[in-house]
């Protein structure tokens, strides 16, 4: 696991060193650089496999191909054996060197052979070709900018911002999407001119040719058929193989343990394989919805060495640091605290990330979608009835801000047949009439339709609405929200997080299953529960899903609310015409009410944006930014 950076079309040794330095939190164990005419590669290494060897950048036998690599290739030993039989010579025992030889053998088709999480840069000096590639699921990020035929790239945008060839500006449209979805989807970032390389995509820049970005991997479209128990048996083997594969390491490994189904499965399989007790880690928020007791039961069941951590709104002081490592004003940065805690014990931890997206864990959403499907399948009369019911319901509740959830449900009915818009509403976006009350002049150009456009490709072809919604969730919110946050927050503390439920073979298997095997019954994850029914205690199998997040209402009734009242009404967003001061004051001065959580989310994002903007646009030196909250809110 590492931080990588570099450029094409420049020969700036000082910039290359600075980019490596600003990413040193991702890889404190070693630093390496490769600089030649018009090309630079930098690496900050966290040593997990071949700890003493495998220094980066790595190269092939004659030094004509170089690479820097962030992540893990879980099938690297199989690939190495194949390459050695083909005559390739290795000088390390790690996974990174496999990539340069695989590229030699396969050319631009090399990425399709790798099962892992990775963001990699390859320099082919013979062809004067730079290749950037990101893993199919999007576990590891890579960002880039193209300015005046020069390319600068890195694991984090802050490293790119060190280049004086890019004007530092934030993107209004990205802010609009963030306020509506609570994340920035697709290629876009908060910084104008800096893009994400999308999951399963490759960027190729070759001398004399235009830069090309292409997709090398897609979700499967074929189906697995058979009796439920036969499919569950195949799933169980795929699960076991995935967890075992991702336990390969030369240092000790532990696991997050939330007490939910997904992390419990990971811990149970790890415990079967490991010769030593697994270390497990749980975080709570001091609230009734915490799952500390459930996690403790799983720990006792599998005899793990268990650790608890509880955080509170008082942790707000650490948020500027979390924002700095995330490069954006995100709400759900609390993994920062558990990652810091785990790093005191281990360098590698597994998680249950991805189980909800693969197996239909978002029960309340899919229950509602299934109802829509049922009526839409009846007849055109059924669709017309849905639209009428939706419009009628809207007239009854649209004037009540406390009824926003009900309003959204009726709006979804009224838009029956317009699947991208339906999903956009279910994803929590504000509608046009709501934006008119939220936004001031500068932001009113951005509309609900721009949020809808993000999801249109996922509903372009015919198919079941539930299947389409699951794919949309998997290809947008998972990589652009959850995985991005987890990568940034764990790497802030040089902690490697692995996600065995997003192992490539398991993802391929899961998306060959119809949604009817996932959402079936009141709990969701039907086929997953069936596959592990002999592995987990009955209580864990029957436990309903709980979201792992803070209670926004309780946080806003404390210090968070006080800071928001101090900063927001006179802050940048109001002064520069982004948000209406009247609306902010109305919510801030209202009696605290959990039904206003949607607006508390807006205020929280607004507050974090104010901190983020000062950190990135007012700090004199990005290598030493201002991260003290008292100075930032003064």
HELIX and SHEET records of a PDB file:
HELIX    1   1 UNK A   13  UNK A   22  1                                  10    
HELIX    2   2 UNK A   76  UNK A   85  1                                  10    
HELIX    3   3 UNK A   96  UNK A  106  1                                  11    
HELIX    4   4 UNK A  107  UNK A  113  5                                   7    
HELIX    5   5 UNK A  157  UNK A  160  1                                   4    
HELIX    6   6 UNK A  172  UNK A  181  1                                  10    
HELIX    7   7 UNK A  228  UNK A  245  1                                  18    
HELIX    8   8 UNK A  261  UNK A  273  1                                  13    
HELIX    9   9 UNK A  292  UNK A  301  1                                  10    
HELIX   10  10 UNK A  313  UNK A  318  5                                   6    
HELIX   11  11 UNK A  319  UNK A  326  1                                   8    
HELIX   12  12 UNK A  335  UNK A  342  1                                   8    
HELIX   13  13 UNK A  355  UNK A  359  1                                   5    
HELIX   14  14 UNK A  363  UNK A  378  1                                  16    
HELIX   15  15 UNK A  380  UNK A  397  1                                  18    
HELIX   16  16 UNK A  401  UNK A  403  5                                   3    
HELIX   17  17 UNK A  404  UNK A  414  1                                  11    
HELIX   18  18 UNK A  419  UNK A  426  1                                   8    
HELIX   19  19 UNK A  432  UNK A  438  1                                   7    
HELIX   20  20 UNK A  441  UNK A  443  5                                   3    
HELIX   21  21 UNK A  448  UNK A  455  1                                   8    
HELIX   22  22 UNK A  456  UNK A  459  5                                   4    
HELIX   23  23 UNK A  465  UNK A  475  1                                  11    
HELIX   24  24 UNK A  477  UNK A  477  1                                   1    
HELIX   25  25 UNK A  478  UNK A  483  3                                   6    
HELIX   26  26 UNK A  484  UNK A  491  1                                   8    
HELIX   27  27 UNK A  500  UNK A  502  5                                   3    
HELIX   28  28 UNK A  504  UNK A  510  1                                   7    
HELIX   29  29 UNK A  515  UNK A  517  5                                   3    
HELIX   30  30 UNK A  526  UNK A  531  1                                   6    
HELIX   31  31 UNK A  538  UNK A  542  1                                   5    
HELIX   32  32 UNK A  552  UNK A  556  1                                   5    
HELIX   33  33 UNK A  559  UNK A  567  1                                   9    
HELIX   34  34 UNK A  572  UNK A  575  1                                   4    
HELIX   35  35 UNK A  581  UNK A  589  1                                   9    
HELIX   36  36 UNK A  594  UNK A  596  5                                   3    
HELIX   37  37 UNK A  597  UNK A  617  1                                  21    
HELIX   38  38 UNK A  622  UNK A  624  5                                   3    
HELIX   39  39 UNK A  629  UNK A  633  1                                   5    
SHEET    1   A 6 UNK A  30  UNK A  36  0                                        
SHEET    2   A 6 UNK A  39  UNK A  45 -1                                        
SHEET    3   A 6 UNK A   2  UNK A   8 -1                                        
SHEET    4   A 6 UNK A 150  UNK A 154 -1                                        
SHEET    5   A 6 UNK A 143  UNK A 147 -1                                        
SHEET    6   A 6 UNK A 195  UNK A 196 -1                                        
SHEET    1   B 6 UNK A  58  UNK A  59  0                                        
SHEET    2   B 6 UNK A  65  UNK A  73 -1                                        
SHEET    3   B 6 UNK A 116  UNK A 124 -1                                        
SHEET    4   B 6 UNK A 129  UNK A 134 -1                                        
SHEET    5   B 6 UNK A 201  UNK A 206 -1                                        
SHEET    6   B 6 UNK A 212  UNK A 215 -1                                        
SHEET    1   C 5 UNK A 305  UNK A 310  0                                        
SHEET    2   C 5 UNK A 279  UNK A 284  1                                        
SHEET    3   C 5 UNK A 253  UNK A 256  1                                        
SHEET    4   C 5 UNK A 348  UNK A 350  1                                        
SHEET    5   C 5 UNK A 496  UNK A 498  1                                        
END                                                                             
